[in-house]
Amino acid sequence: MNIAIRKMIKSDIIEFPIEFLKQGGHNKSEALFQKYFQEQEEGSRKLFIATVDNKIAGYATLLPQDLFGAFKGRNIPIIVDFNVLEKYQKHGVGTTILNYIEDNVKKYSSEICLGVGLHYGYGSAQRMYIKRGYIPDGSGVWFQDERLEQYAKCINDDELILYLSKKL
């Protein structure tokens, strides 16, 4: 497998939603990728697109700091929306994306953070982050961009997350 990382290009706006639709499950809209592309062009968000033999395989976005969660206002870069298409999972694509991002971030920050979902669909991501040295920040579980109080009711969906960080 020839894995490469590049910036987002306009054709990705259409290709990613098609690929996510093919694999079923969570839909990713063309509007989302249009927004990401626009933010990349404006410089408010960095996009890292992984390709395998010149075909899109996954992506991650990086914001200069957390806007809503546990790291809000702390000027720590945060990885947001990290996905590898199912047919490319367990082939080093996610590791390649993370290596690339971490190598770039360590040029200007000594720390990086992210939030990971808690349901079993995130099991592989949870394991990967822990193996790479990401640790929970200690603020507990977050739900819909707010820290979840002890014993509070919630829904075990993509909005239920744990924040992790890593020293670079």
N, C-alpha and C positions, 0 to 999 in steps of 0.2 A: 504494500500500500504506500502510495506517495501522498503524504499529508502535507498540506501547505496552509498557511494563515495569511489572510489578506483583509483589506478594508471591504466594506459593503459596496457593491455596485448596483446600479439600477435594476438589472435583471433579477437580482435576489429578491426584490420586493414581490415579484410574481412567483418565483420558483419556490420559495420557502412555504407559503401557504399551500401550494399544490402538493409538495412532499409531505407536509403534516397531514393533509387530508387523506392521502394515500395510505398512511399508516394507521388511520383511525384515532380515536381518543381525543386528546385536547386539540382544539382548532386554534390556529394562529392566523389572524386576519391580514389581508393585504394592507389595511389601514395601519396596523401596528408596525409593519415593516416600512411603510411610507414615513411614518413618524420617526422611526429609528434612523432612517436614511437622512431625513431632514435635520435631525439633531446631530448626526455625524457631520454633516456639511457645515452646520453652524458652530461646531466644536463643543457642544454641551454634553455629548455622549460619544464614547469610542465604541466601535464595533469591530469584532474579531470573527471573521468568517473562516471556517475550516473547510477545505476542499480535499477530496480524495480523487486523484486522477482527474482533476479539473471539474468535478461534480460536487455541488454543495453537500456538506456532511453534518454541519453543526455551526453554532455561533454562540457568542457571549457578548454582553454589553457591559461597559464599565462607566460608572459615573464618578465625578471627582469626589463626591461625598454622599453619604446617606441622606435622603430627603425626608424620610418618614420614620425609620426604625430606631433600633438600639444605638446606632452610631451617629444619629442625626447631629449635625453641627460640630462634629469632631474632626473634620477635614481628613478623613480616612477614605481612600478610594474604595468603592464597593462594586462588586460583580453583581449584576442584576440580569435576570433572564438568560440562563445558560442552558442550552439544549443541544443534544446530539441526536440526529435522526436514528431511529431504532436499528436500521440495517447497518449502521456504522458503529454502534455501541460495542464495547469490549474489544476494540481494535486500536486503542491508543489515541483516538480523536480527542476525547475530553482531556486527557493528560496533555496532549500537544497544545490545546487551547490554553489550559491553565499555565503551563510552562511559559508560553509566549506572554501572557498577561502579566504573570508575576515578574518575569525578567524585565518587562517594560516599566512596571510600577516601581520596582526597587530603585530605579534611576532617580525618583523624586519623592518616594515615601518609604518609611521603614515598616509600614503595616498595611494590610489589605483586609477587607471584610466581605461578608456575604450572608445571605439568609437562605436556609434550606428548609424545604417542607418536611413535615413529620410523618405523613402517611407512607405506606409501604412502597408507593410508586417512586419515592425519593430514596429508597434503600441503597441503591448503587451509588448515588451522589453522596449520601451521608458517609458511607464507608470510604469513598475516595477522598473526601475532604479531611476526615480524621487521619487517614494514612498519610496525607500530605502535610500534616501539622496544624490544621485549623482546629481551634478550640472554642467551646462556647464562651460567650462574653460574660455570663453570669446573670443576665437580666431576666432569665426565664423564657417562657414561651410567649410569642406575639401572635395576635389575631387581628386581622384587618387593620394593620399599621398601629396597633395599640398593644401595650404590654397587657397580657391576660392576667387578671388577678387570680389568686389562689382559689381553687374550687369553682371557678366560674365555668359556665357552660359555653361550649364552642362547637363548631363543626369541623370535622377532620378533613378539610379540603386544602386547596393550594394556598389559602390565606393563613393557615396555621403554620408558623415557622419558628425556627431557632436561629439566632444570630451567632456566627462564628467569626473569628479573626485569626490572622497569622502574622507573626513577625517575619519580615523579609531580611 
